Each structure stands twice: as structure tokens, then as C-alpha cells.
Amino acid sequence: MTIVRNNTAHDRSVKGIWCVPKPSNLTGTIYAPDIIEPLASMPTAASDFRLSWDNAYAVHHLTEDQVEIANIVQLCGQHEHPLWCSHPIRR
């Protein structure tokens, strides 16, 4: 997260990040709260930065474990980035 936050804060060419928080890879890793909160609150150099939150497994789980993750739309709003996540999949 240190590298991501540094790059978004100082490089205006970074216009966005695409996140697949659940599961983020074939191992089934799920974004932890200590990753989601920094993503929602990070400073950005680009005024038109967007965080694409591909939460396709919010309803359809790959395993029997139905792990809930933080609401990224709510967190971005709390950190004064309400437009970052304009089209998330919601339950």
C-alpha cells in the first residue's frame, strides 16, 4: 500500500486503480480492512482519479465462506472521495 499511495499521490498520470477485492486471485485472497481503508482515503494527484471496485462476488460466493468486506462507497464518501466509486455492484 505504501507504493500504491505514493504513486497515486505524486503522479498525475495515475488515473485509477482496478480492484477485485473478493477474491482477488486464484487462491481466494480477500482484501483485508487494513487495505480497503487506505484505498478509500489515499490522496491522489489526478483530480479525475477513479477507483474501480469489481465486487462481482458480493452475492455469488466461490466457497461456502461468505466473508463480508467493508463498503467501499461509504468509505470513499467518508474520506471526501464520493465520486471514486460511481458504479459498484451493490447488495
PDB file of N, CA, C and O in Angstrom:
ATOM      1  N   MET A   1       0.813  -1.189   0.000  1.00  0.00           N
ATOM      2  CA  MET A   1       0.000   0.000   0.000  1.00  0.00           C
ATOM      3  C   MET A   1       0.861   1.259   0.000  1.00  0.00           C
ATOM      4  O   MET A   1       0.445   2.291  -0.527  1.00  0.00           O
ATOM      5  N   THR A   2       2.032   1.187   0.573  1.00  0.00           N
ATOM      6  CA  THR A   2       2.911   2.359   0.604  1.00  0.00           C
ATOM      7  C   THR A   2       3.270   2.795  -0.814  1.00  0.00           C
ATOM      8  O   THR A   2       3.243   3.986  -1.124  1.00  0.00           O
ATOM      9  N   ILE A   3       3.603   1.845  -1.664  1.00  0.00           N
ATOM     10  CA  ILE A   3       3.964   2.155  -3.050  1.00  0.00           C
ATOM     11  C   ILE A   3       2.745   2.692  -3.808  1.00  0.00           C
ATOM     12  O   ILE A   3       2.853   3.678  -4.537  1.00  0.00           O
ATOM     13  N   VAL A   4       1.601   2.052  -3.638  1.00  0.00           N
ATOM     14  CA  VAL A   4       0.375   2.494  -4.318  1.00  0.00           C
ATOM     15  C   VAL A   4       0.028   3.916  -3.897  1.00  0.00           C
ATOM     16  O   VAL A   4      -0.208   4.774  -4.747  1.00  0.00           O
ATOM     17  N   ARG A   5      -0.004   4.169  -2.598  1.00  0.00           N
ATOM     18  CA  ARG A   5      -0.348   5.500  -2.101  1.00  0.00           C
ATOM     19  C   ARG A   5       0.663   6.549  -2.574  1.00  0.00           C
ATOM     20  O   ARG A   5       0.271   7.666  -2.912  1.00  0.00           O
ATOM     21  N   ASN A   6       1.931   6.216  -2.602  1.00  0.00           N
ATOM     22  CA  ASN A   6       2.952   7.151  -3.063  1.00  0.00           C
ATOM     23  C   ASN A   6       2.759   7.474  -4.546  1.00  0.00           C
ATOM     24  O   ASN A   6       2.835   8.636  -4.945  1.00  0.00           O
ATOM     25  N   ASN A   7       2.514   6.458  -5.348  1.00  0.00           N
ATOM     26  CA  ASN A   7       2.321   6.689  -6.781  1.00  0.00           C
ATOM     27  C   ASN A   7       1.073   7.509  -7.074  1.00  0.00           C
ATOM     28  O   ASN A   7       1.123   8.426  -7.894  1.00  0.00           O
ATOM     29  N   THR A   8      -0.035   7.205  -6.428  1.00  0.00           N
ATOM     30  CA  THR A   8      -1.262   7.968  -6.690  1.00  0.00           C
ATOM     31  C   THR A   8      -1.160   9.400  -6.176  1.00  0.00           C
ATOM     32  O   THR A   8      -1.759  10.307  -6.755  1.00  0.00           O
ATOM     33  N   ALA A   9      -0.424   9.609  -5.119  1.00  0.00           N
ATOM     34  CA  ALA A   9      -0.296  10.948  -4.541  1.00  0.00           C
ATOM     35  C   ALA A   9       0.601  11.862  -5.360  1.00  0.00           C
ATOM     36  O   ALA A   9       0.422  13.080  -5.340  1.00  0.00           O
ATOM     37  N   HIS A  10       1.563  11.296  -6.078  1.00  0.00           N
ATOM     38  CA  HIS A  10       2.568  12.129  -6.741  1.00  0.00           C
ATOM     39  C   HIS A  10       2.566  12.076  -8.266  1.00  0.00           C
ATOM     40  O   HIS A  10       3.263  12.867  -8.901  1.00  0.00           O
ATOM     41  N   ASP A  11       1.817  11.184  -8.860  1.00  0.00           N
ATOM     42  CA  ASP A  11       1.850  11.022 -10.312  1.00  0.00           C
ATOM     43  C   ASP A  11       0.463  11.299 -10.906  1.00  0.00           C
ATOM     44  O   ASP A  11      -0.446  10.483 -10.758  1.00  0.00           O
ATOM     45  N   ARG A  12       0.299  12.429 -11.566  1.00  0.00           N
ATOM     46  CA  ARG A  12      -0.993  12.811 -12.147  1.00  0.00           C
ATOM     47  C   ARG A  12      -1.421  11.891 -13.288  1.00  0.00           C
ATOM     48  O   ARG A  12      -2.589  11.894 -13.675  1.00  0.00           O
ATOM     49  N   SER A  13      -0.502  11.112 -13.824  1.00  0.00           N
ATOM     50  CA  SER A  13      -0.872  10.191 -14.906  1.00  0.00           C
ATOM     51  C   SER A  13      -1.591   8.949 -14.382  1.00  0.00           C
ATOM     52  O   SER A  13      -2.182   8.207 -15.166  1.00  0.00           O
ATOM     53  N   VAL A  14      -1.550   8.712 -13.068  1.00  0.00           N
ATOM     54  CA  VAL A  14      -2.285   7.585 -12.472  1.00  0.00           C
ATOM     55  C   VAL A  14      -3.730   8.040 -12.322  1.00  0.00           C
ATOM     56  O   VAL A  14      -4.057   8.821 -11.428  1.00  0.00           O
ATOM     57  N   LYS A  15      -4.586   7.545 -13.201  1.00  0.00           N
ATOM     58  CA  LYS A  15      -5.988   7.975 -13.258  1.00  0.00           C
ATOM     59  C   LYS A  15      -6.935   7.032 -12.534  1.00  0.00           C
ATOM     60  O   LYS A  15      -8.108   7.352 -12.343  1.00  0.00           O
ATOM     61  N   GLY A  16      -6.431   5.872 -12.131  1.00  0.00           N
ATOM     62  CA  GLY A  16      -7.320   4.955 -11.452  1.00  0.00           C
ATOM     63  C   GLY A  16      -6.660   3.642 -11.099  1.00  0.00           C
ATOM     64  O   GLY A  16      -5.536   3.347 -11.505  1.00  0.00           O
ATOM     65  N   ILE A  17      -7.399   2.866 -10.327  1.00  0.00           N
ATOM     66  CA  ILE A  17      -6.965   1.532  -9.921  1.00  0.00           C
ATOM     67  C   ILE A  17      -8.169   0.607 -10.067  1.00  0.00           C
ATOM     68  O   ILE A  17      -9.286   0.961  -9.690  1.00  0.00           O
ATOM     69  N   TRP A  18      -7.932  -0.567 -10.611  1.00  0.00           N
ATOM     70  CA  TRP A  18      -8.977  -1.578 -10.735  1.00  0.00           C
ATOM     71  C   TRP A  18      -8.752  -2.601  -9.627  1.00  0.00           C
ATOM     72  O   TRP A  18      -7.693  -3.226  -9.560  1.00  0.00           O
ATOM     73  N   CYS A  19      -9.731  -2.769  -8.775  1.00  0.00           N
ATOM     74  CA  CYS A  19      -9.614  -3.687  -7.635  1.00  0.00           C
ATOM     75  C   CYS A  19     -10.646  -4.802  -7.730  1.00  0.00           C
ATOM     76  O   CYS A  19     -11.815  -4.561  -8.031  1.00  0.00           O
ATOM     77  N   VAL A  20     -10.204  -6.008  -7.471  1.00  0.00           N
ATOM     78  CA  VAL A  20     -11.097  -7.160  -7.349  1.00  0.00           C
ATOM     79  C   VAL A  20     -10.900  -7.646  -5.914  1.00  0.00           C
ATOM     80  O   VAL A  20     -10.032  -8.477  -5.648  1.00  0.00           O
ATOM     81  N   PRO A  21     -11.709  -7.122  -4.994  1.00  0.00           N
ATOM     82  CA  PRO A  21     -11.453  -7.352  -3.579  1.00  0.00           C
ATOM     83  C   PRO A  21     -11.806  -8.730  -3.045  1.00  0.00           C
ATOM     84  O   PRO A  21     -11.358  -9.114  -1.965  1.00  0.00           O
ATOM     85  N   LYS A  22     -12.606  -9.474  -3.797  1.00  0.00           N
ATOM     86  CA  LYS A  22     -13.124 -10.713  -3.232  1.00  0.00           C
ATOM     87  C   LYS A  22     -13.511 -11.677  -4.325  1.00  0.00           C
ATOM     88  O   LYS A  22     -14.512 -11.407  -4.989  1.00  0.00           O
ATOM     89  N   PRO A  23     -12.850 -12.733  -4.572  1.00  0.00           N
ATOM     90  CA  PRO A  23     -11.460 -12.989  -4.242  1.00  0.00           C
ATOM     91  C   PRO A  23     -10.574 -12.299  -5.264  1.00  0.00           C
ATOM     92  O   PRO A  23     -10.949 -12.155  -6.428  1.00  0.00           O
ATOM     93  N   SER A  24      -9.420 -11.881  -4.834  1.00  0.00           N
ATOM     94  CA  SER A  24      -8.558 -11.102  -5.715  1.00  0.00           C
ATOM     95  C   SER A  24      -7.640 -11.954  -6.576  1.00  0.00           C
ATOM     96  O   SER A  24      -6.953 -11.423  -7.448  1.00  0.00           O
ATOM     97  N   ASN A  25      -7.612 -13.228  -6.358  1.00  0.00           N
ATOM     98  CA  ASN A  25      -6.790 -14.108  -7.186  1.00  0.00           C
ATOM     99  C   ASN A  25      -7.254 -15.553  -7.026  1.00  0.00           C
ATOM    100  O   ASN A  25      -8.230 -15.820  -6.326  1.00  0.00           O
ATOM    101  N   LEU A  26      -6.581 -16.449  -7.651  1.00  0.00           N
ATOM    102  CA  LEU A  26      -6.997 -17.856  -7.631  1.00  0.00           C
ATOM    103  C   LEU A  26      -6.909 -18.513  -6.263  1.00  0.00           C
ATOM    104  O   LEU A  26      -7.529 -19.552  -6.037  1.00  0.00           O
ATOM    105  N   THR A  27      -6.149 -17.923  -5.346  1.00  0.00           N
ATOM    106  CA  THR A  27      -6.035 -18.507  -4.007  1.00  0.00           C
ATOM    107  C   THR A  27      -7.225 -18.156  -3.127  1.00  0.00           C
ATOM    108  O   THR A  27      -7.375 -18.715  -2.041  1.00  0.00           O
ATOM    109  N   GLY A  28      -8.074 -17.238  -3.580  1.00  0.00           N
ATOM    110  CA  GLY A  28      -9.235 -16.845  -2.799  1.00  0.00           C
ATOM    111  C   GLY A  28      -8.954 -15.741  -1.799  1.00  0.00           C
ATOM    112  O   GLY A  28      -9.760 -15.503  -0.900  1.00  0.00           O
ATOM    113  N   THR A  29      -7.834 -15.069  -1.938  1.00  0.00           N
ATOM    114  CA  THR A  29      -7.483 -13.978  -1.031  1.00  0.00           C
ATOM    115  C   THR A  29      -8.535 -12.879  -1.104  1.00  0.00           C
ATOM    116  O   THR A  29      -9.001 -12.524  -2.187  1.00  0.00           O
ATOM    117  N   ILE A  30      -8.904 -12.346   0.051  1.00  0.00           N
ATOM    118  CA  ILE A  30      -9.891 -11.271   0.154  1.00  0.00           C
ATOM    119  C   ILE A  30      -9.207 -10.052   0.755  1.00  0.00           C
ATOM    120  O   ILE A  30      -8.427 -10.180   1.699  1.00  0.00           O
ATOM    121  N   TYR A  31      -9.494  -8.865   0.213  1.00  0.00           N
ATOM    122  CA  TYR A  31      -8.896  -7.641   0.737  1.00  0.00           C
ATOM    123  C   TYR A  31      -9.243  -7.479   2.216  1.00  0.00           C
ATOM    124  O   TYR A  31     -10.406  -7.583   2.608  1.00  0.00           O
ATOM    125  N   ALA A  32      -8.247  -7.230   3.008  1.00  0.00           N
ATOM    126  CA  ALA A  32      -8.427  -7.010   4.444  1.00  0.00           C
ATOM    127  C   ALA A  32      -8.806  -5.553   4.704  1.00  0.00           C
ATOM    128  O   ALA A  32      -8.539  -4.685   3.873  1.00  0.00           O
ATOM    129  N   PRO A  33      -9.433  -5.279   5.862  1.00  0.00           N
ATOM    130  CA  PRO A  33      -9.784  -3.897   6.198  1.00  0.00           C
ATOM    131  C   PRO A  33      -8.584  -2.946   6.168  1.00  0.00           C
ATOM    132  O   PRO A  33      -8.736  -1.769   5.839  1.00  0.00           O
ATOM    133  N   ASP A  34      -7.396  -3.448   6.508  1.00  0.00           N
ATOM    134  CA  ASP A  34      -6.217  -2.570   6.514  1.00  0.00           C
ATOM    135  C   ASP A  34      -5.712  -2.271   5.101  1.00  0.00           C
ATOM    136  O   ASP A  34      -4.744  -1.528   4.939  1.00  0.00           O
ATOM    137  N   ILE A  35      -6.350  -2.834   4.087  1.00  0.00           N
ATOM    138  CA  ILE A  35      -6.088  -2.483   2.688  1.00  0.00           C
ATOM    139  C   ILE A  35      -7.217  -1.598   2.160  1.00  0.00           C
ATOM    140  O   ILE A  35      -6.955  -0.622   1.457  1.00  0.00           O
ATOM    141  N   ILE A  36      -8.452  -1.921   2.485  1.00  0.00           N
ATOM    142  CA  ILE A  36      -9.606  -1.192   1.960  1.00  0.00           C
ATOM    143  C   ILE A  36      -9.636   0.250   2.466  1.00  0.00           C
ATOM    144  O   ILE A  36      -9.852   1.173   1.681  1.00  0.00           O
ATOM    145  N   GLU A  37      -9.430   0.447   3.727  1.00  0.00           N
ATOM    146  CA  GLU A  37      -9.448   1.806   4.299  1.00  0.00           C
ATOM    147  C   GLU A  37      -8.381   2.705   3.661  1.00  0.00           C
ATOM    148  O   GLU A  37      -8.706   3.829   3.280  1.00  0.00           O
ATOM    149  N   PRO A  38      -7.131   2.267   3.528  1.00  0.00           N
ATOM    150  CA  PRO A  38      -6.136   3.114   2.860  1.00  0.00           C
ATOM    151  C   PRO A  38      -6.467   3.410   1.398  1.00  0.00           C
ATOM    152  O   PRO A  38      -6.148   4.494   0.909  1.00  0.00           O
ATOM    153  N   LEU A  39      -7.093   2.478   0.698  1.00  0.00           N
ATOM    154  CA  LEU A  39      -7.501   2.739  -0.673  1.00  0.00           C
ATOM    155  C   LEU A  39      -8.546   3.851  -0.723  1.00  0.00           C
ATOM    156  O   LEU A  39      -8.479   4.735  -1.578  1.00  0.00           O
ATOM    157  N   ALA A  40      -9.491   3.806   0.179  1.00  0.00           N
ATOM    158  CA  ALA A  40     -10.570   4.799   0.201  1.00  0.00           C
ATOM    159  C   ALA A  40     -10.096   6.175   0.628  1.00  0.00           C
ATOM    160  O   ALA A  40     -10.725   7.177   0.287  1.00  0.00           O
ATOM    161  N   SER A  41      -9.007   6.244   1.362  1.00  0.00           N
ATOM    162  CA  SER A  41      -8.566   7.520   1.924  1.00  0.00           C
ATOM    163  C   SER A  41      -7.328   8.111   1.271  1.00  0.00           C
ATOM    164  O   SER A  41      -6.892   9.194   1.660  1.00  0.00           O
ATOM    165  N   MET A  42      -6.751   7.428   0.288  1.00  0.00           N
ATOM    166  CA  MET A  42      -5.467   7.885  -0.233  1.00  0.00           C
ATOM    167  C   MET A  42      -5.579   9.194  -1.017  1.00  0.00           C
ATOM    168  O   MET A  42      -6.565   9.432  -1.714  1.00  0.00           O
ATOM    169  N   PRO A  43      -4.564  10.027  -0.892  1.00  0.00           N
ATOM    170  CA  PRO A  43      -4.522  11.248  -1.689  1.00  0.00           C
ATOM    171  C   PRO A  43      -4.148  10.907  -3.132  1.00  0.00           C
ATOM    172  O   PRO A  43      -3.429   9.941  -3.385  1.00  0.00           O
ATOM    173  N   THR A  44      -4.642  11.708  -4.066  1.00  0.00           N
ATOM    174  CA  THR A  44      -4.310  11.477  -5.475  1.00  0.00           C
ATOM    175  C   THR A  44      -3.891  12.786  -6.138  1.00  0.00           C
ATOM    176  O   THR A  44      -4.424  13.852  -5.828  1.00  0.00           O
ATOM    177  N   ALA A  45      -2.947  12.693  -7.038  1.00  0.00           N
ATOM    178  CA  ALA A  45      -2.503  13.858  -7.790  1.00  0.00           C
ATOM    179  C   ALA A  45      -3.479  14.168  -8.923  1.00  0.00           C
ATOM    180  O   ALA A  45      -3.668  15.331  -9.280  1.00  0.00           O
ATOM    181  N   ALA A  46      -4.093  13.138  -9.486  1.00  0.00           N
ATOM    182  CA  ALA A  46      -5.049  13.327 -10.580  1.00  0.00           C
ATOM    183  C   ALA A  46      -6.419  13.688 -10.020  1.00  0.00           C
ATOM    184  O   ALA A  46      -6.973  12.948  -9.207  1.00  0.00           O
ATOM    185  N   SER A  47      -6.960  14.810 -10.445  1.00  0.00           N
ATOM    186  CA  SER A  47      -8.273  15.232  -9.951  1.00  0.00           C
ATOM    187  C   SER A  47      -9.397  14.351 -10.482  1.00  0.00           C
ATOM    188  O   SER A  47     -10.488  14.333  -9.912  1.00  0.00           O
ATOM    189  N   ASP A  48      -9.143  13.615 -11.570  1.00  0.00           N
ATOM    190  CA  ASP A  48     -10.150  12.736 -12.154  1.00  0.00           C
ATOM    191  C   ASP A  48      -9.877  11.256 -11.863  1.00  0.00           C
ATOM    192  O   ASP A  48     -10.303  10.386 -12.623  1.00  0.00           O
ATOM    193  N   PHE A  49      -9.182  10.977 -10.787  1.00  0.00           N
ATOM    194  CA  PHE A  49      -8.871   9.606 -10.368  1.00  0.00           C
ATOM    195  C   PHE A  49     -10.159   8.837 -10.080  1.00  0.00           C
ATOM    196  O   PHE A  49     -11.114   9.400  -9.544  1.00  0.00           O
ATOM    197  N   ARG A  50     -10.188   7.547 -10.437  1.00  0.00           N
ATOM    198  CA  ARG A  50     -11.325   6.671 -10.143  1.00  0.00           C
ATOM    199  C   ARG A  50     -10.826   5.344  -9.589  1.00  0.00           C
ATOM    200  O   ARG A  50      -9.815   4.801 -10.033  1.00  0.00           O
ATOM    201  N   LEU A  51     -11.555   4.845  -8.616  1.00  0.00           N
ATOM    202  CA  LEU A  51     -11.285   3.541  -8.027  1.00  0.00           C
ATOM    203  C   LEU A  51     -12.360   2.599  -8.542  1.00  0.00           C
ATOM    204  O   LEU A  51     -13.525   2.727  -8.165  1.00  0.00           O
ATOM    205  N   SER A  52     -11.987   1.658  -9.394  1.00  0.00           N
ATOM    206  CA  SER A  52     -12.953   0.697  -9.928  1.00  0.00           C
ATOM    207  C   SER A  52     -12.978  -0.506  -8.998  1.00  0.00           C
ATOM    208  O   SER A  52     -11.985  -1.219  -8.853  1.00  0.00           O
ATOM    209  N   TRP A  53     -14.106  -0.715  -8.384  1.00  0.00           N
ATOM    210  CA  TRP A  53     -14.269  -1.743  -7.362  1.00  0.00           C
ATOM    211  C   TRP A  53     -15.102  -2.869  -7.934  1.00  0.00           C
ATOM    212  O   TRP A  53     -16.331  -2.810  -7.890  1.00  0.00           O
ATOM    213  N   ASP A  54     -14.466  -3.888  -8.467  1.00  0.00           N
ATOM    214  CA  ASP A  54     -15.121  -5.003  -9.125  1.00  0.00           C
ATOM    215  C   ASP A  54     -15.479  -6.059  -8.078  1.00  0.00           C
ATOM    216  O   ASP A  54     -14.749  -7.029  -7.876  1.00  0.00           O
ATOM    217  N   ASN A  55     -16.595  -5.852  -7.431  1.00  0.00           N
ATOM    218  CA  ASN A  55     -17.024  -6.742  -6.353  1.00  0.00           C
ATOM    219  C   ASN A  55     -18.066  -7.736  -6.869  1.00  0.00           C
ATOM    220  O   ASN A  55     -19.161  -7.853  -6.319  1.00  0.00           O
ATOM    221  N   ALA A  56     -17.703  -8.443  -7.927  1.00  0.00           N
ATOM    222  CA  ALA A  56     -18.624  -9.377  -8.570  1.00  0.00           C
ATOM    223  C   ALA A  56     -19.068 -10.515  -7.646  1.00  0.00           C
ATOM    224  O   ALA A  56     -20.116 -11.125  -7.861  1.00  0.00           O
ATOM    225  N   TYR A  57     -18.271 -10.791  -6.628  1.00  0.00           N
ATOM    226  CA  TYR A  57     -18.614 -11.888  -5.727  1.00  0.00           C
ATOM    227  C   TYR A  57     -19.276 -11.407  -4.444  1.00  0.00           C
ATOM    228  O   TYR A  57     -19.231 -12.096  -3.425  1.00  0.00           O
ATOM    229  N   ALA A  58     -19.884 -10.240  -4.486  1.00  0.00           N
ATOM    230  CA  ALA A  58     -20.614  -9.724  -3.326  1.00  0.00           C
ATOM    231  C   ALA A  58     -21.810 -10.627  -3.006  1.00  0.00           C
ATOM    232  O   ALA A  58     -22.174 -10.791  -1.841  1.00  0.00           O
ATOM    233  N   VAL A  59     -22.403 -11.197  -4.017  1.00  0.00           N
ATOM    234  CA  VAL A  59     -23.581 -12.046  -3.837  1.00  0.00           C
ATOM    235  C   VAL A  59     -23.261 -13.509  -4.140  1.00  0.00           C
ATOM    236  O   VAL A  59     -23.716 -14.404  -3.427  1.00  0.00           O
ATOM    237  N   HIS A  60     -22.490 -13.754  -5.180  1.00  0.00           N
ATOM    238  CA  HIS A  60     -22.156 -15.111  -5.612  1.00  0.00           C
ATOM    239  C   HIS A  60     -20.781 -15.481  -5.079  1.00  0.00           C
ATOM    240  O   HIS A  60     -19.763 -15.038  -5.612  1.00  0.00           O
ATOM    241  N   HIS A  61     -20.751 -16.279  -4.048  1.00  0.00           N
ATOM    242  CA  HIS A  61     -19.501 -16.649  -3.390  1.00  0.00           C
ATOM    243  C   HIS A  61     -18.895 -17.884  -4.047  1.00  0.00           C
ATOM    244  O   HIS A  61     -19.610 -18.760  -4.535  1.00  0.00           O
ATOM    245  N   LEU A  62     -17.578 -17.939  -4.052  1.00  0.00           N
ATOM    246  CA  LEU A  62     -16.900 -19.089  -4.650  1.00  0.00           C
ATOM    247  C   LEU A  62     -16.809 -20.270  -3.702  1.00  0.00           C
ATOM    248  O   LEU A  62     -16.660 -21.413  -4.136  1.00  0.00           O
ATOM    249  N   THR A  63     -16.899 -19.996  -2.416  1.00  0.00           N
ATOM    250  CA  THR A  63     -16.822 -21.059  -1.415  1.00  0.00           C
ATOM    251  C   THR A  63     -18.010 -20.921  -0.468  1.00  0.00           C
ATOM    252  O   THR A  63     -18.827 -20.011  -0.609  1.00  0.00           O
ATOM    253  N   GLU A  64     -18.095 -21.821   0.485  1.00  0.00           N
ATOM    254  CA  GLU A  64     -19.170 -21.731   1.474  1.00  0.00           C
ATOM    255  C   GLU A  64     -18.951 -20.597   2.465  1.00  0.00           C
ATOM    256  O   GLU A  64     -19.894 -20.170   3.131  1.00  0.00           O
ATOM    257  N   ASP A  65     -17.724 -20.104   2.571  1.00  0.00           N
ATOM    258  CA  ASP A  65     -17.423 -18.974   3.448  1.00  0.00           C
ATOM    259  C   ASP A  65     -17.920 -17.695   2.802  1.00  0.00           C
ATOM    260  O   ASP A  65     -17.436 -17.307   1.739  1.00  0.00           O
ATOM    261  N   GLN A  66     -18.885 -17.034   3.437  1.00  0.00           N
ATOM    262  CA  GLN A  66     -19.434 -15.797   2.902  1.00  0.00           C
ATOM    263  C   GLN A  66     -18.875 -14.622   3.696  1.00  0.00           C
ATOM    264  O   GLN A  66     -19.535 -14.078   4.581  1.00  0.00           O
ATOM    265  N   VAL A  67     -17.654 -14.247   3.361  1.00  0.00           N
ATOM    266  CA  VAL A  67     -16.952 -13.184   4.067  1.00  0.00           C
ATOM    267  C   VAL A  67     -17.445 -11.832   3.567  1.00  0.00           C
ATOM    268  O   VAL A  67     -17.464 -11.582   2.362  1.00  0.00           O
ATOM    269  N   GLU A  68     -17.838 -10.970   4.482  1.00  0.00           N
ATOM    270  CA  GLU A  68     -18.260  -9.618   4.133  1.00  0.00           C
ATOM    271  C   GLU A  68     -17.054  -8.691   4.192  1.00  0.00           C
ATOM    272  O   GLU A  68     -16.186  -8.846   5.051  1.00  0.00           O
ATOM    273  N   ILE A  69     -17.003  -7.736   3.284  1.00  0.00           N
ATOM    274  CA  ILE A  69     -15.926  -6.753   3.278  1.00  0.00           C
ATOM    275  C   ILE A  69     -16.523  -5.365   3.486  1.00  0.00           C
ATOM    276  O   ILE A  69     -17.737  -5.176   3.403  1.00  0.00           O
ATOM    277  N   ALA A  70     -15.661  -4.414   3.755  1.00  0.00           N
ATOM    278  CA  ALA A  70     -16.105  -3.044   4.013  1.00  0.00           C
ATOM    279  C   ALA A  70     -16.818  -2.470   2.792  1.00  0.00           C
ATOM    280  O   ALA A  70     -16.537  -2.855   1.656  1.00  0.00           O
ATOM    281  N   ASN A  71     -17.734  -1.554   3.039  1.00  0.00           N
ATOM    282  CA  ASN A  71     -18.471  -0.875   1.985  1.00  0.00           C
ATOM    283  C   ASN A  71     -17.600   0.244   1.427  1.00  0.00           C
ATOM    284  O   ASN A  71     -17.446   1.287   2.063  1.00  0.00           O
ATOM    285  N   ILE A  72     -17.034   0.035   0.252  1.00  0.00           N
ATOM    286  CA  ILE A  72     -16.091   0.984  -0.326  1.00  0.00           C
ATOM    287  C   ILE A  72     -16.757   2.316  -0.670  1.00  0.00           C
ATOM    288  O   ILE A  72     -16.126   3.366  -0.544  1.00  0.00           O
ATOM    289  N   VAL A  73     -18.002   2.293  -1.094  1.00  0.00           N
ATOM    290  CA  VAL A  73     -18.705   3.532  -1.426  1.00  0.00           C
ATOM    291  C   VAL A  73     -18.833   4.402  -0.182  1.00  0.00           C
ATOM    292  O   VAL A  73     -18.580   5.606  -0.226  1.00  0.00           O
ATOM    293  N   GLN A  74     -19.223   3.791   0.914  1.00  0.00           N
ATOM    294  CA  GLN A  74     -19.360   4.515   2.180  1.00  0.00           C
ATOM    295  C   GLN A  74     -18.006   5.060   2.644  1.00  0.00           C
ATOM    296  O   GLN A  74     -17.917   6.213   3.064  1.00  0.00           O
ATOM    297  N   LEU A  75     -16.965   4.248   2.573  1.00  0.00           N
ATOM    298  CA  LEU A  75     -15.638   4.695   2.995  1.00  0.00           C
ATOM    299  C   LEU A  75     -15.104   5.835   2.133  1.00  0.00           C
ATOM    300  O   LEU A  75     -14.536   6.793   2.656  1.00  0.00           O
ATOM    301  N   CYS A  76     -15.282   5.737   0.820  1.00  0.00           N
ATOM    302  CA  CYS A  76     -14.830   6.823  -0.055  1.00  0.00           C
ATOM    303  C   CYS A  76     -15.571   8.115   0.277  1.00  0.00           C
ATOM    304  O   CYS A  76     -14.970   9.189   0.278  1.00  0.00           O
ATOM    305  N   GLY A  77     -16.850   8.022   0.553  1.00  0.00           N
ATOM    306  CA  GLY A  77     -17.624   9.203   0.944  1.00  0.00           C
ATOM    307  C   GLY A  77     -17.130   9.804   2.248  1.00  0.00           C
ATOM    308  O   GLY A  77     -17.037  11.026   2.371  1.00  0.00           O
ATOM    309  N   GLN A  78     -16.816   8.971   3.211  1.00  0.00           N
ATOM    310  CA  GLN A  78     -16.300   9.451   4.499  1.00  0.00           C
ATOM    311  C   GLN A  78     -14.966  10.162   4.341  1.00  0.00           C
ATOM    312  O   GLN A  78     -14.632  11.046   5.130  1.00  0.00           O
ATOM    313  N   HIS A  79     -14.207   9.781   3.327  1.00  0.00           N
ATOM    314  CA  HIS A  79     -12.888  10.379   3.097  1.00  0.00           C
ATOM    315  C   HIS A  79     -12.914  11.430   1.981  1.00  0.00           C
ATOM    316  O   HIS A  79     -11.885  11.767   1.395  1.00  0.00           O
ATOM    317  N   GLU A  80     -14.121  11.936   1.707  1.00  0.00           N
ATOM    318  CA  GLU A  80     -14.330  13.017   0.741  1.00  0.00           C
ATOM    319  C   GLU A  80     -13.919  12.655  -0.680  1.00  0.00           C
ATOM    320  O   GLU A  80     -13.399  13.488  -1.422  1.00  0.00           O
ATOM    321  N   HIS A  81     -14.160  11.400  -1.047  1.00  0.00           N
ATOM    322  CA  HIS A  81     -13.946  10.934  -2.420  1.00  0.00           C
ATOM    323  C   HIS A  81     -15.234  10.271  -2.922  1.00  0.00           C
ATOM    324  O   HIS A  81     -15.195   9.119  -3.354  1.00  0.00           O
ATOM    325  N   PRO A  82     -16.364  10.969  -2.876  1.00  0.00           N
ATOM    326  CA  PRO A  82     -17.647  10.321  -3.184  1.00  0.00           C
ATOM    327  C   PRO A  82     -17.803   9.843  -4.625  1.00  0.00           C
ATOM    328  O   PRO A  82     -18.617   8.957  -4.884  1.00  0.00           O
ATOM    329  N   LEU A  83     -17.060  10.395  -5.552  1.00  0.00           N
ATOM    330  CA  LEU A  83     -17.216  10.009  -6.955  1.00  0.00           C
ATOM    331  C   LEU A  83     -16.256   8.930  -7.403  1.00  0.00           C
ATOM    332  O   LEU A  83     -16.322   8.492  -8.551  1.00  0.00           O
ATOM    333  N   TRP A  84     -15.377   8.495  -6.544  1.00  0.00           N
ATOM    334  CA  TRP A  84     -14.410   7.478  -6.931  1.00  0.00           C
ATOM    335  C   TRP A  84     -15.079   6.200  -7.377  1.00  0.00           C
ATOM    336  O   TRP A  84     -14.654   5.589  -8.357  1.00  0.00           O
ATOM    337  N   CYS A  85     -16.102   5.791  -6.689  1.00  0.00           N
ATOM    338  CA  CYS A  85     -16.760   4.516  -6.971  1.00  0.00           C
ATOM    339  C   CYS A  85     -18.169   4.801  -7.448  1.00  0.00           C
ATOM    340  O   CYS A  85     -19.122   4.714  -6.674  1.00  0.00           O
ATOM    341  N   SER A  86     -18.301   5.133  -8.690  1.00  0.00           N
ATOM    342  CA  SER A  86     -19.608   5.543  -9.181  1.00  0.00           C
ATOM    343  C   SER A  86     -20.491   4.383  -9.647  1.00  0.00           C
ATOM    344  O   SER A  86     -21.703   4.558  -9.775  1.00  0.00           O
ATOM    345  N   HIS A  87     -19.919   3.211  -9.902  1.00  0.00           N
ATOM    346  CA  HIS A  87     -20.716   2.095 -10.392  1.00  0.00           C
ATOM    347  C   HIS A  87     -20.386   0.770  -9.714  1.00  0.00           C
ATOM    348  O   HIS A  87     -20.164  -0.228 -10.399  1.00  0.00           O
ATOM    349  N   PRO A  88     -20.351   0.740  -8.394  1.00  0.00           N
ATOM    350  CA  PRO A  88     -20.049  -0.549  -7.742  1.00  0.00           C
ATOM    351  C   PRO A  88     -21.262  -1.467  -7.782  1.00  0.00           C
ATOM    352  O   PRO A  88     -22.402  -1.023  -7.922  1.00  0.00           O
ATOM    353  N   ILE A  89     -20.990  -2.728  -7.657  1.00  0.00           N
ATOM    354  CA  ILE A  89     -22.080  -3.699  -7.532  1.00  0.00           C
ATOM    355  C   ILE A  89     -22.541  -3.647  -6.087  1.00  0.00           C
ATOM    356  O   ILE A  89     -21.735  -3.806  -5.170  1.00  0.00           O
ATOM    357  N   ARG A  90     -23.817  -3.428  -5.879  1.00  0.00           N
ATOM    358  CA  ARG A  90     -24.346  -3.289  -4.513  1.00  0.00           C
ATOM    359  C   ARG A  90     -25.299  -4.423  -4.207  1.00  0.00           C
ATOM    360  O   ARG A  90     -25.918  -4.999  -5.101  1.00  0.00           O
ATOM    361  N   ARG A  91     -25.403  -4.729  -2.943  1.00  0.00           N
ATOM    362  CA  ARG A  91     -26.345  -5.761  -2.491  1.00  0.00           C
ATOM    363  C   ARG A  91     -27.654  -5.125  -2.146  1.00  0.00           C
ATOM    364  O   ARG A  91     -28.589  -5.816  -1.743  1.00  0.00           O
TER     365      ARG A  91
END
